[in-house]
């Protein structure tokens, strides 16, 4: 693909704003990148640069600036990359670097969220593509280097799921067990397939403890309308009960669905981390 180049004339400076940062582009890099590093799938890099530092985390969060007075915390797959210029190039200006990423995001239907100069060039862009919402913060200063902090937004995959014996122990000691391994899409009450490991353990618990009866209690965070959250938490609890009855042959008389909405938080709703803890299911002994 040929790069589109546009000249922009100023009173004393002429610089190039290029759309060379394209989706899934390929480029030959002459200077060594950090071991195991690579460009993010959404953007290539400025020409003549190599990767100095590369941090790839399966799940993390970053606070993106969205206005002069507001920020937004986004969680998901995290990449932090520092690009340094190769020895044989004249480094572009911070403004040129920032506008390259703005143009690249817009070329695939993305948007500029915020741009600020303090003292270099800092931009925040957002791209929604192939059902993935990606946020990127690019900061360039006067020494030629620049960095990108990118988050591919997603809910954290719950790798640790309480097993039947752990739930049984918790119920006997505290009267309830808290679960984070049951998944729903935002605002919906359909149990997602990746919830099956947790549901199997609940069924195993009920099959082992034949006399145990449970309240299945749904909880939400406090975002949105209170009445809607109350209904959503109950609808999700009903969906869990129906799955246990229909798929795992648990007697319906042993389960009762309840919805507490946002009324019983276990953490502050002022942060995304706290809200994620409040979105949970509890099994309470009847």
Secondary structure, 3 states (H helix, E strand, C coil): CCCCEEEEECCCCEEEEECCCCCCCCCCCCCCCCCCCCCCCCCCCCCCEEEEEEEEEEEEEEEEECCCCCEEEEEEEEEEEEEEECCCCCCCCHHHHHHHHHHHHHHCCCEEEEEECCCCEEEEEEEEECCEEEEEEEEECCCCCEEEEEEEECCCCCCCCCCHHHHHHHHHHHCEEEECCCCCCCCCCCCCHHHHHHHHHHHHHHHHCCCCCEEEEEECCCCCCHHHHHHHHHHHHHHHHHHHHHHHCCCHHHEEEEEEECCCCCCCCCCHHHHHHHCCEEEEEC
